[in-house]
Amino acid sequence: MVTRSRPISRSDSSVTRVTTGYGDIREAAERTCVMNGSVVTKAVVAYDGSPAANAAIEAAAQMFPRAHAQIAYLWTPPFANDDLRRRLRARNSNLNELVAAIEREGEQEAARLVATGVMLARAAGWDSEPVVQRAYGGEGLHLAQIADEAQSDLLIMGSRGLGAAKAFLGSVSDMAVHYSTRPVLVIPQPLLVDEYEALPDGPVVVGWDGSAGADTASATARNLFPTRDLHLVAVGDDITQPAPQAGPGDQAFTAVHLQSGHGHQGRAVADALTVYAHEQKAAAIVVGSRGRSALAEIVLGSVAMATLHHAHRPVLVIPPLSRKI
């Protein structure tokens, strides 16, 4: 049901906006809480003690207040920091004793670090608990497995931003996004004042291309943000699938069609979504993952990866329903 349609002028694209409603919202679980336009019950937060991880907790708590969070710390080789290992080498000449000491002290160090994350989460209003697991590489996959086993609603990660080399090789967040069966929220750092102020109740921009992945992304966005304004944004002239229709009384959203810029398709779409999210003072951008191979996603690129690497707002990547770890 179309309730409003008007042209919007832009210097670089032609935009037609249509406001309508959308039904068929997935049934929310009884354990969910609703506050500030967000719904969430359980989240797994990737935590490493870094400023980016600390800031991600603070930002995510603005978007999803009063959630239950598992603060997950992966204890990876060499299981202690450089200064600690240097001191232990000076005190333990026997190799076996040194290995045992490094594991003992490293385990204690991991417990102290994750306790800091739990304390920050509780101060932000979350009910939280620590999860410490030993990992031998593949941190992104390991975090995805933790979120899957916990049946969490979200896997939350901080991002320090990606340079060209790191983006090519793939980061922990890239791998988590590729393997996770749960939605992954990646929060870039630093957020500017207006970007941070949008987190509690700003609108949510959802990438739309008429695909099954876009359907899943929009349905998930409606579940997680049931009272926020949603903007379904299609980019490019090759999208022929019309925006979904709905009956009266369903959650309202705005459907927007933008022209894409020049360059690689994934990057051009990501740039258009990012610019639109900035103009609308959006809290987050939601995109669906097509489920291609990790090599194709990272090296060849995709809208999801390009948005992760270049958006200056939280990005929520929704996995395909068929994905299994």
C-alpha positions in Angstrom: 0.0 0.0 0.0 1.6 3.2 -1.2 0.9 6.2 1.1 3.3 8.8 -0.2 5.4 9.3 -3.3 7.5 12.4 -4.2 10.8 13.1 -6.1 13.8 14.1 -4.1 16.5 16.1 -5.8 20.1 15.1 -5.5 23.2 16.5 -7.1 24.5 13.1 -8.2 21.5 10.8 -8.6 17.8 10.6 -9.3 15.8 9.5 -6.3 12.2 8.5 -6.0 10.9 7.9 -2.5 7.9 5.8 -1.6 6.7 5.2 1.9 4.7 2.0 2.5 4.3 -0.6 5.1 5.7 -4.1 5.4 4.1 -7.2 6.9 5.1 -10.8 7.4 7.5 -9.9 10.2 9.0 -13.0 11.8 7.6 -13.9 15.1 9.8 -12.5 17.9 10.8 -14.9 20.6 9.1 -14.5 24.0 12.4 -13.7 25.7 13.1 -10.5 23.7 13.0 -7.0 25.2 11.9 -3.9 23.3 13.5 -0.5 24.0 14.7 2.5 22.0 13.3 0.9 18.9 15.5 -2.2 19.1 14.8 -5.9 20.0 17.6 -8.2 21.0 18.0 -10.9 23.6 21.4 -12.5 23.3 24.6 -11.2 21.8 28.1 -12.6 21.6 30.7 -9.8 21.7 34.2 -10.4 20.4 36.6 -8.9 22.9 40.3 -8.5 22.9 40.9 -5.6 25.4 41.6 -3.1 22.7 40.1 0.4 22.6 38.1 -0.6 19.5 36.6 -3.5 21.4 35.8 -1.3 24.4 34.1 1.3 22.2 32.1 -1.4 20.4 30.5 -2.5 23.7 29.6 1.1 24.4 28.1 1.7 21.0 26.3 -1.6 20.7 24.7 -1.0 24.1 23.2 2.2 22.7 21.7 0.3 19.9 20.5 -2.8 21.9 20.0 -1.8 25.5 19.5 -4.3 28.3 20.7 -7.3 26.2 22.3 -10.4 27.6 25.8 -10.5 26.3 28.5 -13.1 26.3 31.9 -11.4 26.2 34.1 -13.8 24.3 37.9 -13.7 24.5 40.0 -16.0 22.4 43.1 -17.1 24.1 45.5 -17.6 21.2 49.2 -18.6 20.9 51.7 -17.7 22.4 49.1 -17.3 25.2 50.7 -14.3 26.9 52.0 -10.9 25.9 55.6 -10.1 25.0 56.5 -8.5 28.3 55.1 -11.4 30.3 56.9 -14.0 28.2 60.2 -12.1 28.6 59.9 -12.2 32.4 59.0 -15.8 32.4 62.0 -16.8 30.2 64.3 -15.1 32.7 62.8 -17.2 35.6 62.4 -20.6 33.9 65.5 -22.2 32.3 63.7 -25.5 31.7 61.6 -25.6 28.5 58.8 -27.6 30.0 58.6 -25.3 33.0 58.6 -22.3 30.8 55.7 -23.6 28.7 53.7 -24.4 31.8 54.4 -21.0 33.2 53.4 -19.2 30.0 50.1 -21.1 29.9 49.4 -20.5 33.6 50.1 -16.8 33.4 48.5 -16.4 30.0 45.3 -18.0 31.3 45.2 -15.6 34.2 45.9 -12.7 31.9 43.0 -13.8 29.6 40.7 -13.9 32.7 41.6 -10.4 33.7 41.1 -9.0 30.2 37.7 -10.6 29.7 36.6 -9.4 33.2 37.3 -5.9 32.0 35.0 -6.5 29.1 32.3 -7.9 31.4 32.6 -4.9 33.7 32.2 -2.5 30.8 29.2 -4.3 29.4 27.5 -4.3 32.8 28.2 -0.6 33.2 26.5 0.0 29.9 23.4 -1.8 31.1 23.9 -5.3 29.8 23.6 -8.5 31.7 26.9 -10.1 30.8 29.1 -13.1 31.4 32.6 -14.1 30.3 33.5 -16.7 27.7 37.2 -17.6 27.4 38.3 -20.2 24.9 41.7 -21.4 23.6 42.1 -20.9 19.9 45.0 -21.8 17.5 44.2 -19.4 14.6 41.1 -18.9 12.6 39.7 -16.5 15.2 36.8 -15.3 12.9 35.6 -18.9 12.4 36.0 -19.6 16.1 33.9 -16.6 17.0 31.3 -17.6 14.5 31.1 -21.0 16.1 30.7 -19.5 19.6 27.8 -17.4 18.4 26.2 -20.3 16.6 26.5 -22.6 19.7 25.1 -19.9 21.9 22.1 -19.4 19.5 22.8 -15.7 19.8 20.8 -13.0 18.0 24.0 -11.1 17.1 27.7 -11.4 16.9 29.2 -8.0 17.7 32.7 -6.9 16.7 34.7 -3.7 16.8 36.8 -2.6 13.8 39.8 -0.4 13.7 39.3 0.1 9.9 41.1 -1.7 7.1 43.9 -0.6 4.9 44.3 -2.0 1.4 46.6 -4.8 2.3 44.6 -5.9 5.3 41.3 -5.7 3.3 42.9 -7.9 0.6 44.2 -10.5 3.1 41.0 -10.5 5.2 40.6 -9.6 8.8 39.0 -11.4 11.8 35.7 -9.5 11.1 35.8 -10.5 7.4 36.2 -14.2 8.3 33.4 -14.0 11.0 31.1 -12.3 8.5 31.8 -15.1 5.9 31.3 -18.0 8.3 28.8 -16.8 10.8 25.3 -18.3 10.8 24.2 -15.3 12.9 23.9 -11.6 12.0 27.3 -9.9 12.5 27.4 -6.3 13.7 30.7 -4.6 12.9 31.2 -1.2 14.6 33.9 1.0 13.1 36.1 3.2 15.1 36.2 6.1 15.7 32.6 7.2 15.4 32.0 10.9 15.1 29.6 12.7 17.4 26.7 12.7 15.0 27.3 9.0 14.2 27.3 8.1 17.9 24.2 10.2 18.6 22.3 8.3 15.9 22.8 4.9 17.6 19.9 4.9 20.2 17.0 5.8 17.8 18.3 6.7 14.4 16.8 5.1 11.3 18.2 2.0 9.7 19.2 1.7 6.0 18.7 -1.7 4.4 20.3 -2.6 1.1 17.7 -4.0 -1.3 18.2 -5.7 -4.6 15.2 -8.0 -4.8 17.3 -11.1 -4.0 16.6 -13.7 -1.3 19.5 -12.3 0.7 17.8 -8.9 0.6 14.6 -10.4 1.8 16.3 -12.1 4.7 18.2 -8.8 5.5 15.0 -6.7 5.6 13.1 -9.3 7.7 16.0 -9.5 10.2 16.2 -5.7 10.3 12.5 -5.6 11.1 12.9 -8.1 13.9 15.9 -6.3 15.5 14.5 -2.7 15.0 10.7 -3.1 15.2 9.9 0.5 16.0 12.6 2.4 14.0 12.2 3.9 10.6 13.6 1.5 8.0 14.8 2.7 4.6 15.0 0.0 1.9 17.5 1.3 -0.6 18.0 -0.1 -4.1 21.1 1.1 -6.0 21.5 0.9 -9.8 19.2 0.6 -12.8 19.4 -3.2 -13.1 17.1 -3.9 -10.1 13.7 -4.8 -11.5 12.2 -6.5 -8.4 9.8 -4.1 -6.9 9.8 -3.2 -3.2 7.6 -5.5 -1.1 4.0 -4.4 -0.4 2.1 -4.7 2.8 -1.3 -4.1 4.4 -2.3 -1.3 6.8 -0.9 -1.4 10.3 2.4 -3.0 9.5 5.7 -1.5 10.3 6.3 1.5 8.0 9.4 1.9 5.9 10.7 4.1 3.1 11.7 2.6 -0.3 14.4 4.5 -2.2 16.0 3.9 -5.6 19.4 5.5 -6.2 21.6 5.6 -9.2 25.0 4.0 -8.6 28.3 5.8 -9.3 31.3 4.6 -11.3 33.8 1.9 -10.5 33.5 -1.7 -9.2 29.8 -2.6 -8.6 30.2 -3.7 -5.0 32.1 -0.5 -4.1 29.7 1.8 -6.0 26.7 0.3 -4.2 28.4 0.5 -0.9 29.3 4.1 -1.5 25.7 5.0 -2.4 24.4 3.3 0.8 27.1 5.0 2.9 26.2 8.5 1.5 22.5 7.9 1.9 23.0 6.7 5.5 25.0 9.8 6.3 22.3 12.1 4.8 19.6 10.3 6.9 21.6 10.2 10.1 21.2 6.5 10.2 22.2 4.3 13.1 23.3 1.4 11.0 23.4 -0.1 7.5 22.1 -3.6 7.0 23.2 -5.7 4.1 22.7 -9.3 3.1 25.5 -11.8 2.3 25.3 -13.8 -0.8 27.2 -16.7 0.7 30.0 -16.9 -1.9 33.4 -18.4 -1.1 35.7 -16.6 1.2 38.1 -16.0 -1.6 35.5 -14.5 -3.8 34.1 -12.3 -1.0 37.5 -10.9 0.0 39.5 -10.8 -3.2 36.8 -10.1 -5.8 34.7 -8.1 -3.4 31.0 -7.8 -2.6 28.5 -5.2 -1.5 28.7 -6.5 2.1 32.5 -6.5 2.2 32.8 -3.1 0.5 30.3 -1.6 3.0 32.2 -3.1 5.9 35.4 -1.6 4.7 34.2 1.9 3.8 31.1 2.8 5.8 31.6 5.0 8.8 28.6 3.6 10.7 27.8 0.2 12.2 27.2 -2.4 9.5 25.0 -5.4 10.2 25.6 -8.3 7.8 22.9 -10.9 7.5 24.0 -14.4 6.5 21.9 -16.5 4.0 19.5 -18.9 5.7 21.2 -21.8 4.0 24.6 -21.2 5.7 26.0 -23.9 8.0 29.3 -23.9 9.8 
